[in-house]
Amino acid sequence: MITISHPETPVEFIDRFLITAEAYRIPASLIINKTDLYGDEEINRMEYMISVYEKIGYECFIISVTENKGLAILAEKMKGKVSLLAGNSGVGKTTLLNTFNPSLNLKTEEISDYHKQGKHITTFPEMHHMPFGAYIIDSPGIRGFGVVDMERNEIYHFFPEIFSTATGCKFYNCLHLDEPGCAVKSAVETGDIDPLRYRSYLNILEDDNRKYR
């Protein structure tokens, strides 16, 4: 679950989460909340992000919990499944659960005016039953997300668009940095691979600690 603002969810955070899901073959979707608070700039950024992620196979749900917009479509997607809600503190995970099932009455709190970040209210994962026939796990807000148990030369495997493009690289062990005949670099230059996604790949590749805050 992400927000374009109030607070802002960094693209690098999103990509680290998604590649971890890819590594463990866990289906992932993006839920974009707080759309009622967005001006033209945030809406443009949101539409851009949706175009990027839907192009590579991630379903995006646009919702406003406070205005009850988009929730019926999301509930239908979750029906009959066990889903995990994850994301930064303050994006509205617990508020969404309270809206889906008001009897839960889970504690929530407004984001910090000073830091423009959420406050940790949920302190441990807990699964809740939803009246429309689903189970949803609420998880503590995440401030940093580490990528572990990935070898440097396999990180690109978990970026679907980079992995599929890499078959055209001149060298089988290409890391898509400065190697000659790199199909991935060419795709970035032509816009077939989004530059922000490629930047996320480079940041993870070059981060020895595999962490992002």
C-alpha positions as a LaTeX table, in Angstrom:
\begin{tabular}{lrrr}
\hline
Residue & $x$ (\AA) & $y$ (\AA) & $z$ (\AA) \\
\hline
Met1 & 0.00 & 0.00 & 0.00 \\
Ile2 & 1.50 & 3.33 & $-1.04$ \\
Thr3 & 0.74 & 7.04 & $-1.11$ \\
Ile4 & 1.99 & 9.70 & $-3.51$ \\
Ser5 & 2.02 & 12.20 & $-0.62$ \\
His6 & 0.90 & 12.42 & 3.03 \\
Pro7 & 3.42 & 10.69 & 3.31 \\
Glu8 & 5.31 & 10.09 & 0.07 \\
Thr9 & 6.31 & 6.51 & $-0.67$ \\
Pro10 & 9.71 & 6.52 & $-2.46$ \\
Val11 & 9.96 & 4.59 & $-5.72$ \\
Glu12 & 13.07 & 2.80 & $-4.43$ \\
Phe13 & 11.07 & 1.51 & $-1.47$ \\
Ile14 & 8.35 & 0.20 & $-3.79$ \\
Asp15 & 10.87 & $-1.54$ & $-6.03$ \\
Arg16 & 12.71 & $-3.19$ & $-3.15$ \\
Phe17 & 9.45 & $-4.58$ & $-1.88$ \\
Leu18 & 8.41 & $-5.81$ & $-5.33$ \\
Ile19 & 11.68 & $-7.57$ & $-6.12$ \\
Thr20 & 11.48 & $-9.38$ & $-2.79$ \\
Ala21 & 7.99 & $-10.54$ & $-3.70$ \\
Glu22 & 9.33 & $-11.66$ & $-7.09$ \\
Ala23 & 12.17 & $-13.56$ & $-5.45$ \\
Tyr24 & 9.71 & $-15.57$ & $-3.34$ \\
Arg25 & 7.12 & $-15.81$ & $-6.14$ \\
Ile26 & 4.51 & $-13.91$ & $-4.16$ \\
Pro27 & 1.93 & $-12.07$ & $-6.32$ \\
Ala28 & 1.98 & $-8.36$ & $-5.54$ \\
Ser29 & $-0.24$ & $-5.41$ & $-6.41$ \\
Leu30 & $-0.03$ & $-1.70$ & $-5.65$ \\
Ile31 & $-2.80$ & $-0.02$ & $-3.67$ \\
Ile32 & $-2.58$ & 3.77 & $-3.99$ \\
Asn33 & $-4.44$ & 5.48 & $-1.16$ \\
Lys34 & $-5.31$ & 9.06 & $-0.14$ \\
Thr35 & $-6.19$ & 10.12 & $-3.68$ \\
Asp36 & $-8.64$ & 12.63 & $-2.22$ \\
Leu37 & $-5.65$ & 14.68 & $-1.02$ \\
Tyr38 & $-3.84$ & 14.90 & $-4.35$ \\
Gly39 & $-3.50$ & 18.01 & $-6.47$ \\
Asp40 & $-2.61$ & 18.09 & $-10.14$ \\
Glu41 & 1.09 & 17.39 & $-9.52$ \\
Glu42 & 0.40 & 14.33 & $-7.37$ \\
Ile43 & $-2.19$ & 13.02 & $-9.82$ \\
Asn44 & 0.28 & 13.34 & $-12.69$ \\
Arg45 & 2.91 & 11.43 & $-10.68$ \\
Met46 & 0.35 & 8.79 & $-9.76$ \\
Glu47 & $-0.72$ & 8.28 & $-13.37$ \\
Tyr48 & 2.91 & 8.04 & $-14.43$ \\
Met49 & 3.64 & 5.41 & $-11.77$ \\
Ile50 & 0.55 & 3.42 & $-12.73$ \\
Ser51 & 1.65 & 3.38 & $-16.37$ \\
Val52 & 5.11 & 2.15 & $-15.35$ \\
Tyr53 & 3.98 & $-0.64$ & $-13.04$ \\
Glu54 & 1.00 & $-1.86$ & $-15.04$ \\
Lys55 & 3.22 & $-2.13$ & $-18.11$ \\
Ile56 & 5.43 & $-4.66$ & $-16.32$ \\
Gly57 & 2.52 & $-6.64$ & $-14.89$ \\
Tyr58 & 1.61 & $-5.16$ & $-11.51$ \\
Glu59 & $-2.08$ & $-4.42$ & $-10.98$ \\
Cys60 & $-2.76$ & $-1.02$ & $-9.43$ \\
Phe61 & $-5.77$ & $-0.09$ & $-7.31$ \\
Ile62 & $-6.64$ & 3.59 & $-6.86$ \\
Ile63 & $-8.53$ & 4.21 & $-3.63$ \\
Ser64 & $-9.55$ & 6.82 & $-1.10$ \\
Val65 & $-10.45$ & 5.18 & 2.20 \\
Thr66 & $-11.87$ & 8.40 & 3.66 \\
Glu67 & $-14.18$ & 8.88 & 0.67 \\
Asn68 & $-14.89$ & 5.15 & 0.19 \\
Lys69 & $-13.69$ & 5.24 & $-3.42$ \\
Gly70 & $-12.34$ & 2.15 & $-5.15$ \\
Leu71 & $-12.89$ & $-0.08$ & $-2.11$ \\
Ala72 & $-15.50$ & $-2.35$ & $-3.70$ \\
Ile73 & $-13.12$ & $-3.28$ & $-6.52$ \\
Leu74 & $-10.31$ & $-3.94$ & $-4.03$ \\
Ala75 & $-12.57$ & $-6.06$ & $-1.82$ \\
Glu76 & $-13.60$ & $-8.15$ & $-4.82$ \\
Lys77 & $-9.92$ & $-8.74$ & $-5.63$ \\
Met78 & $-9.23$ & $-9.89$ & $-2.05$ \\
Lys79 & $-12.33$ & $-12.06$ & $-1.73$ \\
Gly80 & $-11.55$ & $-15.68$ & $-0.95$ \\
Lys81 & $-7.86$ & $-14.98$ & $-0.34$ \\
Val82 & $-5.39$ & $-14.25$ & 2.42 \\
Ser83 & $-3.68$ & $-10.92$ & 1.70 \\
Leu84 & $-0.91$ & $-9.03$ & 3.45 \\
Leu85 & $-1.09$ & $-5.24$ & 3.65 \\
Ala86 & 2.38 & $-3.73$ & 3.81 \\
Gly87 & 3.85 & $-0.27$ & 3.36 \\
Asn88 & 5.19 & 2.82 & 5.08 \\
Ser89 & 3.67 & 4.04 & 8.32 \\
Gly90 & 0.80 & 6.42 & 7.66 \\
Val91 & $-0.41$ & 5.16 & 4.27 \\
Gly92 & $-3.72$ & 3.99 & 5.74 \\
Lys93 & $-3.42$ & 0.23 & 6.12 \\
Thr94 & $-5.22$ & 0.00 & 9.46 \\
Thr95 & $-7.80$ & 2.60 & 8.44 \\
Leu96 & $-8.62$ & 0.47 & 5.42 \\
Leu97 & $-9.22$ & $-2.56$ & 7.64 \\
Asn98 & $-11.47$ & $-0.53$ & 9.95 \\
Thr99 & $-13.47$ & 0.58 & 6.92 \\
Phe100 & $-13.78$ & $-2.96$ & 5.59 \\
Asn101 & $-14.74$ & $-4.25$ & 9.05 \\
Pro102 & $-15.82$ & $-1.49$ & 11.49 \\
Ser103 & $-16.19$ & $-4.00$ & 14.33 \\
Leu104 & $-12.39$ & $-4.26$ & 14.49 \\
Asn105 & $-12.02$ & $-0.69$ & 15.81 \\
Leu106 & $-8.22$ & $-0.85$ & 15.42 \\
Lys107 & $-6.20$ & 2.07 & 16.74 \\
Thr108 & $-4.99$ & 4.65 & 14.20 \\
Glu109 & $-3.27$ & 8.02 & 14.39 \\
Glu110 & $-2.67$ & 10.96 & 12.06 \\
Ile111 & 0.73 & 11.38 & 10.39 \\
Ser112 & 3.30 & 13.67 & 12.02 \\
Asp113 & 2.93 & 17.29 & 10.92 \\
Tyr114 & 6.64 & 17.86 & 11.48 \\
His115 & 8.14 & 14.83 & 9.74 \\
Lys116 & 5.23 & 14.22 & 7.33 \\
Gln117 & 5.55 & 10.54 & 8.18 \\
Gly118 & 3.28 & 8.02 & 9.82 \\
Lys119 & 3.59 & 6.95 & 13.43 \\
His120 & 4.04 & 3.32 & 14.40 \\
Ile121 & 0.69 & 2.20 & 15.79 \\
Thr122 & 0.53 & $-1.42$ & 14.58 \\
Thr123 & 3.38 & $-3.19$ & 16.37 \\
Phe124 & 2.97 & $-6.79$ & 15.19 \\
Pro125 & 1.32 & $-8.58$ & 12.25 \\
Glu126 & $-2.24$ & $-9.67$ & 12.91 \\
Met127 & $-4.74$ & $-11.40$ & 10.63 \\
His128 & $-8.34$ & $-10.20$ & 10.50 \\
His129 & $-11.44$ & $-11.67$ & 8.91 \\
Met130 & $-13.34$ & $-9.45$ & 6.49 \\
Pro131 & $-17.13$ & $-9.68$ & 6.08 \\
Phe132 & $-16.82$ & $-10.12$ & 2.29 \\
Gly133 & $-15.02$ & $-13.43$ & 2.69 \\
Ala134 & $-11.34$ & $-12.61$ & 2.96 \\
Tyr135 & $-8.52$ & $-12.57$ & 5.49 \\
Ile136 & $-6.17$ & $-9.59$ & 5.59 \\
Ile137 & $-2.94$ & $-9.41$ & 7.58 \\
Asp138 & $-2.20$ & $-5.95$ & 8.96 \\
Ser139 & 1.54 & $-5.37$ & 9.34 \\
Pro140 & 3.60 & $-2.73$ & 11.17 \\
Gly141 & 4.58 & 0.32 & 9.14 \\
Ile142 & 7.95 & $-0.02$ & 7.45 \\
Arg143 & 10.54 & 2.77 & 7.59 \\
Gly144 & 13.34 & 0.87 & 5.83 \\
Phe145 & 13.36 & $-2.24$ & 3.69 \\
Gly146 & 16.38 & $-4.48$ & 3.38 \\
Val147 & 17.00 & $-6.87$ & 0.49 \\
Val148 & 18.68 & $-10.05$ & 1.69 \\
Asp149 & 19.81 & $-13.40$ & 0.30 \\
Met150 & 20.31 & $-12.06$ & $-3.22$ \\
Glu151 & 23.54 & $-12.45$ & $-5.08$ \\
Arg152 & 24.73 & $-9.36$ & $-6.94$ \\
Asn153 & 24.50 & $-11.07$ & $-10.32$ \\
Glu154 & 20.91 & $-12.25$ & $-9.80$ \\
Ile155 & 19.23 & $-9.03$ & $-8.65$ \\
Tyr156 & 18.13 & $-8.14$ & $-12.17$ \\
His157 & 16.23 & $-11.46$ & $-12.33$ \\
Phe158 & 13.59 & $-9.92$ & $-10.08$ \\
Phe159 & 12.95 & $-6.87$ & $-12.26$ \\
Pro160 & 10.64 & $-8.48$ & $-14.87$ \\
Glu161 & 11.31 & $-5.96$ & $-17.62$ \\
Ile162 & 15.08 & $-6.05$ & $-17.09$ \\
Phe163 & 15.15 & $-9.85$ & $-16.93$ \\
Ser164 & 13.23 & $-10.26$ & $-20.19$ \\
Thr165 & 15.33 & $-7.64$ & $-21.97$ \\
Ala166 & 18.62 & $-9.10$ & $-20.72$ \\
Thr167 & 18.28 & $-12.05$ & $-23.11$ \\
Gly168 & 19.45 & $-9.65$ & $-25.82$ \\
Cys169 & 22.67 & $-8.67$ & $-24.06$ \\
Lys170 & 25.95 & $-9.55$ & $-25.76$ \\
Phe171 & 27.39 & $-11.22$ & $-22.63$ \\
Tyr172 & 25.48 & $-13.79$ & $-20.57$ \\
Asn173 & 26.94 & $-12.41$ & $-17.32$ \\
Cys174 & 26.12 & $-8.77$ & $-18.14$ \\
Leu175 & 25.30 & $-6.66$ & $-15.05$ \\
His176 & 23.81 & $-3.92$ & $-17.23$ \\
Leu177 & 26.26 & $-1.27$ & $-16.12$ \\
Asp178 & 28.82 & $-0.27$ & $-18.75$ \\
Glu179 & 29.21 & $-3.52$ & $-20.68$ \\
Pro180 & 29.26 & $-3.31$ & $-24.48$ \\
Gly181 & 26.22 & $-4.67$ & $-26.27$ \\
Cys182 & 23.95 & $-4.29$ & $-23.25$ \\
Ala183 & 20.32 & $-4.55$ & $-24.37$ \\
Val184 & 19.09 & $-3.25$ & $-21.01$ \\
Lys185 & 21.04 & 0.00 & $-21.26$ \\
Ser186 & 19.73 & 0.46 & $-24.79$ \\
Ala187 & 16.15 & $-0.10$ & $-23.57$ \\
Val188 & 16.61 & 2.52 & $-20.85$ \\
Glu189 & 17.85 & 5.02 & $-23.43$ \\
Thr190 & 14.84 & 4.38 & $-25.68$ \\
Gly191 & 12.39 & 4.48 & $-22.77$ \\
Asp192 & 11.35 & 0.83 & $-23.06$ \\
Ile193 & 12.66 & 0.39 & $-19.51$ \\
Asp194 & 11.69 & 3.21 & $-17.18$ \\
Pro195 & 14.72 & 5.20 & $-15.93$ \\
Leu196 & 13.39 & 5.23 & $-12.35$ \\
Arg197 & 13.17 & 1.45 & $-12.31$ \\
Tyr198 & 16.69 & 1.21 & $-13.71$ \\
Arg199 & 17.85 & 3.65 & $-11.03$ \\
Ser200 & 16.32 & 1.41 & $-8.37$ \\
Tyr201 & 18.21 & $-1.53$ & $-9.85$ \\
Leu202 & 21.49 & 0.37 & $-9.72$ \\
Asn203 & 20.89 & 1.53 & $-6.15$ \\
Ile204 & 20.30 & $-2.03$ & $-4.98$ \\
Leu205 & 23.22 & $-3.37$ & $-6.99$ \\
Glu206 & 25.61 & $-0.79$ & $-5.56$ \\
Asp207 & 24.36 & $-0.94$ & $-1.96$ \\
Asp208 & 26.52 & $-3.42$ & $-0.09$ \\
Asn209 & 24.10 & $-3.46$ & 2.81 \\
Arg210 & 21.11 & $-4.00$ & 0.49 \\
Lys211 & 19.07 & $-1.55$ & 2.56 \\
Tyr212 & 16.99 & 1.50 & 1.83 \\
Arg213 & 15.56 & 4.13 & 4.15 \\
\hline
\end{tabular}
